[in-house]
Amino acid sequence: MQKNLIPLEWVCATLAALTIPLFIYAKLPIWATFVTWAGAFLVAPNMDGIKKMYPTLIVGTVSGVVFFALAFTIDPIAGSVVLANSAIVFVMSLALLYLARVPAFALAPGMFFGFACYVGVALAAQANSIPALFAPWIYATIALLLGPILAWLSIALTFPREVQTRVDSLVVPAENLSVRN
């Protein structure tokens, strides 16, 4: 007999509610956590899925930092923010998609989750210099890495388990036993 430990709806709602103190007190961008929480269900909300997502999420956030560093450097020289940023995004997207050919980084959506979420966090933080890009990177990366863990927890706590019934002992006289072939 299988038994669910806790209904999925209750687990997800409880875990979502528990993220609020992280948003309020630690200032983590929990919306980014929800992006990768949902994204983990597209891969697999298990340890294999987490192993696939983590490297790509980190590459994505690092590429976001690189984008802003290049934009802060090239935009004043180029004179055209639109043209310069379009060229940077083109080259970086191409590089990320080629990187996705490497098996450890094959989960291309993870890189774009990381990039897009980092951009959102950096814009919200109003980072306006290269040194100011580091703090949003830390916050975005922590928030993004939390999502797959919550996805795993939401399944691990609800996964059906075999219920064992305990039988202390059973004494049967030997003359009542028969052997079947």
Phi, psi and chi 1 to 4 in degrees:
 res  aa     phi    psi   chi1   chi2   chi3   chi4
   1 MET       -  131.2  179.0  170.4  127.3      -
   2 GLN  -102.3  148.9  -70.1 -169.4  -17.7      -
   3 LYS  -140.5  130.1  178.6 -178.7  177.7 -175.9
   4 ASN   -76.4  136.1  -75.2  -12.9      -      -
   5 LEU   -69.1  -52.4  -62.2 -179.6      -      -
   6 ILE  -143.2  139.7  -54.3  169.6      -      -
   7 PRO   -59.1  142.3  -21.4   31.1      -      -
   8 LEU   -55.0  -41.6  178.6   64.3      -      -
   9 GLU   -59.9  -40.3  -62.6   82.7   -0.2      -
  10 TRP   -69.8  -40.7  -77.4   84.8      -      -
  11 VAL   -64.5  -49.2  170.8      -      -      -
  12 CYS   -62.8  -43.0  -70.7      -      -      -
  13 ALA   -63.9  -40.4      -      -      -      -
  14 THR   -66.7  -45.9  -57.2      -      -      -
  15 LEU   -62.8  -40.4  -69.1  172.7      -      -
  16 ALA   -61.6  -42.6      -      -      -      -
  17 ALA   -64.4  -34.6      -      -      -      -
  18 LEU   -70.6  -15.5  -69.1  173.9      -      -
  19 THR   -78.0  -18.8   64.8      -      -      -
  20 ILE   -60.7  -43.6  -61.2  -55.6      -      -
  21 PRO   -59.7  -32.1  -24.8   33.7      -      -
  22 LEU   -65.1  -36.4  -66.5  173.1      -      -
  23 PHE   -70.6  -46.5  173.8   68.5      -      -
  24 ILE   -72.4  -49.7  -60.2  -64.7      -      -
  25 TYR   -91.3  -38.6  -61.2  116.9      -      -
  26 ALA   -95.3   -6.7      -      -      -      -
  27 LYS    61.5   26.9  -54.8  -65.6 -174.5 -147.9
  28 LEU   -72.8  140.5  -79.3  179.7      -      -
  29 PRO   -77.8   86.2   26.8  -32.0      -      -
  30 ILE   -62.6  -25.7  -68.1  -55.8      -      -
  31 TRP   -57.8  -34.7   60.1  -92.1      -      -
  32 ALA   -68.1  -34.5      -      -      -      -
  33 THR   -62.7  -42.8  -61.4      -      -      -
  34 PHE   -64.5  -32.6  -70.5  133.8      -      -
  35 VAL   -61.6  -48.1  167.7      -      -      -
  36 THR   -80.5  -23.2   56.2      -      -      -
  37 TRP   -61.1  -50.2 -173.4   -9.2      -      -
  38 ALA   -65.8  -42.0      -      -      -      -
  39 GLY   -61.1  -32.8      -      -      -      -
  40 ALA   -63.7  -29.0      -      -      -      -
  41 PHE   -72.4  -20.4  -80.1   94.6      -      -
  42 LEU   -75.3  -29.0  -64.0  174.2      -      -
  43 VAL   -90.0  -67.3 -179.7      -      -      -
  44 ALA   168.8  123.6      -      -      -      -
  45 PRO   -80.5   57.4   27.9  -31.6      -      -
  46 ASN  -137.3 -176.9   56.9   28.5      -      -
  47 MET   -63.9  -34.3  -73.6  -57.2  158.1      -
  48 ASP   -64.3  -41.4  -71.1  -24.8      -      -
  49 GLY   -63.4  -41.1      -      -      -      -
  50 ILE   -63.1  -42.0  -70.2  173.5      -      -
  51 LYS   -63.2  -30.1  -71.5  176.5 -171.7  174.5
  52 LYS   -77.7  -36.0  -71.2  177.5 -175.1  175.0
  53 MET   -78.6  -42.8  -80.6 -168.7   88.0      -
  54 TYR   -54.2  -51.0  -88.5   15.3      -      -
  55 PRO   -61.0  -37.8  -14.9   22.6      -      -
  56 THR   -73.5  -33.6   60.5      -      -      -
  57 LEU   -64.7  -42.2  -67.6  172.1      -      -
  58 ILE   -66.6  -43.6  -66.5  168.8      -      -
  59 VAL   -59.3  -40.0  165.1      -      -      -
  60 GLY   -62.7  -44.6      -      -      -      -
  61 THR   -69.9  -37.5   57.8      -      -      -
  62 VAL   -64.0  -39.7  167.9      -      -      -
  63 SER   -66.1  -30.0   67.2      -      -      -
  64 GLY   -64.3  -41.7      -      -      -      -
  65 VAL   -62.7  -44.8  172.2      -      -      -
  66 VAL   -61.1  -42.1  170.4      -      -      -
  67 PHE   -56.3  -51.8  166.3   77.3      -      -
  68 PHE   -64.9  -39.5  -84.3  103.6      -      -
  69 ALA   -61.4  -43.2      -      -      -      -
  70 LEU   -66.8  -41.1  -71.4  171.7      -      -
  71 ALA   -63.7  -42.7      -      -      -      -
  72 PHE   -64.5  -28.8  -70.7  156.5      -      -
  73 THR   -86.1  -44.7  -55.3      -      -      -
  74 ILE   -85.6  -35.5  -64.6  172.4      -      -
  75 ASP   -53.9  -47.5  -74.9   -4.2      -      -
  76 PRO   -65.6  -30.1  -18.4   27.9      -      -
  77 ILE   -76.8  -43.3  -62.3  168.0      -      -
  78 ALA   -70.9  -32.1      -      -      -      -
  79 GLY    81.3  -12.7      -      -      -      -
  80 SER  -127.0  105.3  170.9      -      -      -
  81 VAL   -62.7  -41.8  172.5      -      -      -
  82 VAL   -62.8  -50.2  172.5      -      -      -
  83 LEU   -65.5  -46.5 -175.8   59.1      -      -
  84 ALA   -63.4  -47.3      -      -      -      -
  85 ASN   -67.8  -34.9  -71.9   -8.4      -      -
  86 SER   -63.1  -42.5  -64.9      -      -      -
  87 ALA   -65.4  -41.9      -      -      -      -
  88 ILE   -63.3  -46.0  -65.5  167.4      -      -
  89 VAL   -63.1  -40.2  167.4      -      -      -
  90 PHE   -59.6  -51.9  173.9   78.8      -      -
  91 VAL   -64.1  -42.4  170.7      -      -      -
  92 MET   -68.4  -40.5  -69.4 -168.2   67.3      -
  93 SER   -62.8  -43.0  -64.3      -      -      -
  94 LEU   -60.7  -45.0 -165.0   61.3      -      -
  95 ALA   -62.9  -42.4      -      -      -      -
  96 LEU   -65.0  -39.8  -69.9  174.1      -      -
  97 LEU   -69.1  -35.7  -69.8  169.5      -      -
  98 TYR   -69.7  -36.4  -88.1  107.2      -      -
  99 LEU   -61.8  -30.6 -178.7   62.0      -      -
 100 ALA   -64.8  -11.4      -      -      -      -
 101 ARG   -76.4  -16.5  -67.0 -178.2  177.1 -164.8
 102 VAL   -80.4  126.0  175.8      -      -      -
 103 PRO   -51.3  -38.4  -27.5   34.5      -      -
 104 ALA   -67.4  -19.0      -      -      -      -
 105 PHE  -120.4   24.8  -56.1  106.0      -      -
 106 ALA   -68.1  -18.2      -      -      -      -
 107 LEU   -84.5   78.0 -172.7   63.6      -      -
 108 ALA   -56.2  -39.4      -      -      -      -
 109 PRO   -57.9  -32.1  -26.9   35.5      -      -
 110 GLY   -61.9  -38.8      -      -      -      -
 111 MET   -65.6  -39.1  -70.0 -172.7  -85.6      -
 112 PHE   -76.5  -30.5  -71.7   94.3      -      -
 113 PHE   -58.2  -49.5  -73.4  159.3      -      -
 114 GLY   -62.0  -45.0      -      -      -      -
 115 PHE   -63.1  -51.4  179.8   83.5      -      -
 116 ALA   -63.3  -42.4      -      -      -      -
 117 CYS   -68.1  -38.6  -71.4      -      -      -
 118 TYR   -62.4  -43.6  174.7   76.8      -      -
 119 VAL   -58.6  -44.0  168.0      -      -      -
 120 GLY   -61.2  -42.6      -      -      -      -
 121 VAL   -69.2  -42.0  171.8      -      -      -
 122 ALA   -65.9  -39.0      -      -      -      -
 123 LEU   -67.0  -40.6  -69.8  174.2      -      -
 124 ALA   -64.6  -34.3      -      -      -      -
 125 ALA   -78.7   -8.4      -      -      -      -
 126 GLN    54.8   43.9  -61.0  178.6  -14.7      -
 127 ALA   -65.7  125.2      -      -      -      -
 128 ASN  -126.6   14.5   56.4    6.8      -      -
 129 SER  -151.4  163.1   66.5      -      -      -
 130 ILE   -61.8  -44.7  -67.2  173.3      -      -
 131 PRO   -62.1  -27.9  -22.6   31.7      -      -
 132 ALA   -75.8   -3.3      -      -      -      -
 133 LEU   -81.7  -17.7  -62.3  172.4      -      -
 134 PHE   -70.4  -47.4 -175.7   69.0      -      -
 135 ALA   -60.5  -46.0      -      -      -      -
 136 PRO   -61.6  -31.9  -22.3   29.7      -      -
 137 TRP   -63.5  -44.8  178.4   77.2      -      -
 138 ILE   -60.1  -50.5  -67.3  -68.7      -      -
 139 TYR   -62.6  -45.5  -80.8   90.5      -      -
 140 ALA   -64.4  -42.9      -      -      -      -
 141 THR   -65.6  -44.6  -57.4      -      -      -
 142 ILE   -60.8  -46.2  -68.7  169.5      -      -
 143 ALA   -61.9  -42.7      -      -      -      -
 144 LEU   -66.8  -39.7  -71.7  166.8      -      -
 145 LEU   -72.1  -20.3  -63.6  179.9      -      -
 146 LEU   -72.5  -31.9 -176.8   58.4      -      -
 147 GLY   -56.6  -52.6      -      -      -      -
 148 PRO   -62.1  -30.6  -25.7   34.8      -      -
 149 ILE   -66.7  -42.1  -66.9  169.0      -      -
 150 LEU   -65.2  -36.7  -67.7  173.8      -      -
 151 ALA   -63.1  -44.3      -      -      -      -
 152 TRP   -62.3  -45.1  175.1   80.1      -      -
 153 LEU   -62.2  -39.1  -82.1  172.7      -      -
 154 SER   -65.8  -26.5   47.4      -      -      -
 155 ILE   -88.1  -43.2  -65.1  -59.2      -      -
 156 ALA   -59.7  -35.9      -      -      -      -
 157 LEU   -79.8  -14.0  -64.9  173.0      -      -
 158 THR  -113.1   -6.6   61.5      -      -      -
 159 PHE   -61.3  131.8 -166.3   71.7      -      -
 160 PRO   -60.0  137.1  -17.5   27.3      -      -
 161 ARG  -118.9  148.7  -56.6  -81.6 -163.9  -76.3
 162 GLU   -72.6  126.6 -159.8   60.4   42.3      -
 163 VAL   -90.3  123.1  177.0      -      -      -
 164 GLN   -93.7  129.4  -61.1  -68.0  -34.0      -
 165 THR   -98.2  137.9   55.4      -      -      -
 166 ARG   -92.2  128.6 -177.0  172.6  176.3 -163.5
 167 VAL  -119.7  115.2  176.4      -      -      -
 168 ASP   -62.2  -61.6  -72.0  -26.6      -      -
 169 SER  -163.8  158.0   65.3      -      -      -
 170 LEU  -134.0  119.7 -177.7   63.4      -      -
 171 VAL  -106.2  121.3  178.9      -      -      -
 172 VAL  -126.4  130.8  178.3      -      -      -
 173 PRO   -61.5  141.3  -16.3   24.4      -      -
 174 ALA   -59.5  -31.7      -      -      -      -
 175 GLU   -69.3  -15.2   58.8  -90.8    2.7      -
 176 ASN   -89.7   -4.4  -67.5  -16.2      -      -
 177 LEU   -89.5  143.3  -64.8  176.3      -      -
 178 SER  -134.1  153.8   63.1      -      -      -
 179 VAL  -105.1  128.0  178.3      -      -      -
 180 ARG  -106.7  140.5  -66.0 -177.1 -168.5  175.8
 181 ASN  -108.3      -  -72.9  -22.1      -      -
